[in-house]
Amino acid sequence: MSYSFFATLSRMKYIDRWALMRNAREENLSEHSLEVAMIAHALCTIGNKRYGKNLNAEKAALIGLYHDASEIITGDMPTPVKYRTTSLRKAYKEVEAVAEDQLLCMLPEDLRPVYAEIFSYEETDADEAYLRKLVKAADKFSALIKCMEEKEAGNLEFRTAELTTRESIEKMSRELPEVRDFLIDFLPSYGNTLDELIGRQES
């Protein structure tokens, strides 16, 4: 018997984000998920190394990779719509859960529990709850980076999204020191030229 879980996930590259906005460069779900995974891992690593936490950075990266997988089935709903009212937010969470269950059913039964734990929003302990907050922060950082890139390309379509996303991250940074550190140590480099990023090599 053949299982379609990974073949279905491979279609993440066909799901465009920010579909209702004019984009200087389109961003697909695969790109976004990779960036979230990398930033989530970094945030947990900062927590462990600088603040004595015991966070599973590898699990955070996995959660980041799969955090929007349900959108293969549901599509990408714009944030202002998704979070407009409590009832809409609840309804969309239910839709996401159904889509995730559908994806899990594409796996052999012996593998499903492993991926169900990645998809699950149940927080079994304080470390797990904190880890998922950092993954959410990584998701916000990825959105902010997209907004910054669009502005650098001369596209003002994202100016409101940049403002609200930055405000959300700054609010998170007051509770999560890892977010504050990433904001200070790493975010300013985004938008730099390649020469500025790697430094000019003297001949």
N, C-alpha and C positions, 0 to 999 in steps of 0.2 A: 504493500500500500504506500502511496506517495502522499506526503504532507506538504501543505502550501504556505506554512508560516513564514519562512524566510524569503520565499519568492514574492509573497505579498509585501513583506517589509522592504524589499528591494524597490518597491514602487514609491517609497518616500521621496525619491528624487523627482517625481512628477507632481508633487504637491507644492504649489507656489504659496508662499506666505505674503501677507500684506496685499492681497489680491484686489482690494478695493481702492488702493492708492497708486498713484503714478510713481513708478520706480525707475531710477536711473540704471539700476542693475537689479534684476529679479533674484530673489533668494528662495531656494527650495528647502523642504523640510529636512533633507539629509544634511545639508550644510549647517542649518540651525542646530540640529541635534548633536552634531559633532562638536560645535562650539560650546554648547551647553555642557556636554560631557567633560570637555577639557577644563572649563572654568569651574564646574562643580568639584572636580578632582583637586584643582588648585585651592579652592576655598577650604576644603577639608584638610588639605596638607598644611595650609597656613594655621588652621585651628589646632592641628596636632603639634606642629613644630613650635609655634609661638605662644599658644595658650593652654597647653597641657591637656588637650582634648584626646579622646580615643575614638575618633571617627573613622569609619570604613570608607576611605577615599575611592577605592576601586568600585565599591558598590554605588557610591554617588555617581561615578562616571557611567556605570551601567544604567542607572535610573535616568541620567541625563540623555543617554542614547535612545532610550525607549519612551521618554516622557510624553511625547506627542504622537506615538505610533497609532493611536486610535484615529488620528486625522486622515489616515489612509482610507478609512471608511466614512468618517463624518465630514471630511474636508476641514479647512481652516476657517473657523468662525472668528470674525473680527472682535478684538477685545472689548471695544465699547458696547457691542451688542451682547457678548457673552456675560458681561458683568453689570449690565444696565440695571437689573433688578434682582432681588434675592430669589424670586421664583424662576427667573431665566437662568441664573447661576445654578440653582438646584436641578433644573430640567436638563441643562447641558451636562452636568456631572453624571446624571443618570444615563444620558445618551453615550457619554464616554465609557461608562462602565459596561454597557451592553456591547459596545464596539470592542472593548478590550476582551470581554468574554468570547466574542466571536473570533478574535485573533488567537486566543489561547486554545480554542477548539481545533485550530489548524495544526496543533502539535500532537505528537504521540502522548498518551496519558502519563507515561513515566517521566516525561520532561516538563509537563505543565506546571507542577508545583514550583519549579525553579523560576520560571518566567512570571508566574502569578505573584511571587514575592517581589519581583522587580516592579510590576505594574501596581501592586497593592498600595493603597493610601492609608492602610492601617499602621499606626505607629505603635510598635510593641514596647518601646522604652524611650527614655529621655534622649539617648544618643540618636536613635532612629528619627525621632521627631525633629531634632536639631539638624540632622543630616538632610532631611527633606526640605527644611527651611533654606538651607544653603543651595540645594538644587533649584528651588524656586528663585533664589537670588541670582543664580547663574543664568536662568531663563531671562530674567530682567536685564542682566548685563548684556546678553546676546542681542536683545531687542534694542537696547540703548546704542550698542555698537553699530547696528544696522542704521539707526537714525543718524548717528554721527557721520557714517559713510555717505549717506544720501545727501546730507548737508554739505559735506566736502565736495560732492559732485555738482553742487549748485542747485540741488532740488529742495525747495522749501516746503514740499508737501508733508514732510515728516517733522516740522518744527514743533507742532503741538504734542505729537507722540514723544518727541525727545524730552520736552519739558516735563510731562507727566511721568514718564519712565524714570527720569533722573530724580525727580522728587520722591518717587517710590523707593528707589535704591538708597537715597540719602536717609530716608526714614528707617529702612532696614539696617543701615550702618550704625544707627544709634543703639540697636539691640544686638547686632552681630558684628563683633570686631573683625572677623575675617572679611566681611563685606567692606568695611571701612578701609582695611589694608589694601584690598584689591583696587578699590576706588583711588587710593593715593598712589600706590606703587606701580600699577599696571595700566589703568585706563588711559592716562595721559598720552601714552605712546600710540594709541590707536589713531589713525589718520596721518601719522608720519610717513614720509617717503621711505623707499627701501634704503636709500643711502643713509637717511637719518636713523633707521632702525638698526642697521648692521654696522654703521660707521664707515666712513670713507677710508679705503686702503691706500696708503701712500705708496707710490711707485718707486 
